[in-house]
Structures are given as structure tokens and as C-alpha cells.
Amino acid sequence: MFIILIHSSLCACNNNNNVTELVDRVCEKTSNYTFCVESLYSDNHTPNADPYALAYVAFRLAYRNATGTRDYIAKLLNNASCSSCHYHKILVRCEDDYKEAVSAIEKGYKDLNSQTYLELDYLAGVASDDAEDCHEQGKTSYYYNSMIEFMNKDLKGLCQICVVISKLLA
């Protein structure tokens, strides 16, 4: 249910006519402009955000996705009936990936707070790589959970936004 709420809030997109110059500049450098705009405008701080505030918005969205996905995977693991099954092993690997992604994003918050911005783009890249690793693990199984795949894709997109904004701050 949590995941559906996140996605529906992301889809409550602001009209493109109301996109600020900053958001437009960021989103045009991503691979999915519409996803970028919809994601950033799911947070009510975006319309008045400077680059620093927009970085917080992007990292907050990535953090919510990563923690939600980690918790979703943990719930699937708790309900799994076969601890030696291939699917269970994939979930364990994805859970580890998402623990690392959450840690990287938390370090990104610390970097934002320090206002040094030395590792923001690197840390967002780490979180994105963790989502990609989970995706690669899941491709090997017929039983892979499509919701996790959706969440992986969203985290990669959110991390891409974080990287673009990080480069504005550097």
C-alpha cells in the first residue's frame, strides 16, 4: 500500500507551464524529463526551492523510495516459505543492496548538511548502482517480484536527479 501511495503522489504532476527554471534545467539533463518533474513536484517545497533546497527534496525522495523498498523486501523475506530457494536468495541480495543504498543516501544528507558537497554525486551513484544490482539479480528468476523492479527503476531515476542537482552545487 505504501508503494502505491508513493507512486500516486509522484503522478500528481504539476502542469509543465508551472515548472520553475531550476527544475526545468535539472530535468532536461535526466533521461526521463516527465518522471523528474513529477517526482520533484510531489514535494511541496519544490516550487520555491533554490539548488540547495532542491537537493534536499531529491535526496528525501530517494531516501523514501530506498527505505520503502528495503522494508517491502524485508516483509517478503518474512513471508518466504523456502530459505534455500533461488527467489529467497535474490531477496536477500536485494535487501543487502537496499541497506547499502539507504546508507549511501544518509551519507548524502550528511554531505548536504556539511555544505561541502564533496560526495553527493558519488553517493547518489552508489545508491543507483545498488538498485541496478538488485535488478540484475532479479532478472535471473522467473519468480522475481515486479513491484521491486518498479521500485528499482524509480530509485535509479531519483538518484539520477540527485546527481544532476549535486553537480549544480559543486
Long-range contacts (C-beta under 8 A, 24 or more apart in sequence): 2-68, 2-71, 2-72, 3-68, 3-69, 3-72, 3-147, 3-150, 3-151, 6-64, 6-65, 6-68, 7-150, 7-154, 9-42, 10-35, 10-38, 10-39, 10-42, 10-154, 11-38, 12-38, 12-41, 12-42, 13-37, 13-38, 13-41, 14-38, 14-41, 14-46, 14-47, 18-47, 20-46, 20-47, 20-49, 22-49, 22-50, 22-51, 22-54, 23-49, 23-54, 25-168, 26-54, 26-161, 26-164, 26-165, 26-168, 27-161, 29-164, 30-157, 30-160, 30-161, 30-164, 31-157, 31-160, 32-157, 35-154, 35-157, 36-157, 36-160, 36-161, 39-157, 39-158, 39-161, 40-161, 51-165, 51-168, 51-169, 52-112, 52-115, 52-169, 54-165, 55-112, 55-120, 55-162, 55-165, 55-166, 55-168, 55-169, 56-112, 58-158, 58-161, 58-162, 58-165, 59-105, 59-108, 59-109, 59-112, 59-124, 59-162, 61-158, 61-161, 62-105, 62-124, 62-127, 62-155, 62-158, 62-159, 62-161, 62-162, 63-102, 63-105, 63-106, 63-109, 65-151, 65-154, 65-155, 65-158, 66-98, 66-101, 66-102, 66-105, 66-127, 66-131, 66-155, 67-102, 68-151, 69-98, 69-101, 69-131, 69-148, 69-151, 69-152, 69-155, 70-95, 70-98, 70-99, 70-101, 70-102, 72-147, 72-148, 72-151, 73-98, 73-148, 76-145, 86-140, 86-141, 86-143, 87-141, 87-143, 87-144, 90-137, 90-138, 90-140, 90-141, 90-144, 93-133, 93-134, 93-137, 94-134, 94-137, 94-138, 94-148, 97-130, 97-131, 97-133, 97-134, 97-137, 98-130, 98-131, 98-134, 100-126, 100-127, 100-130, 101-126, 101-127, 101-130, 101-131, 101-155, 102-127, 104-130, 108-162, 117-166, 117-169, 117-170, 120-162, 120-163, 120-165, 120-166, 120-169, 120-170, 121-162, 121-163, 121-166, 121-167, 121-170, 124-159, 124-160, 124-162, 124-163, 124-166, 125-159, 125-163, 127-155, 127-159, 127-162, 128-155, 128-156, 128-159, 128-160, 128-163, 131-155, 131-156, 131-159, 132-156
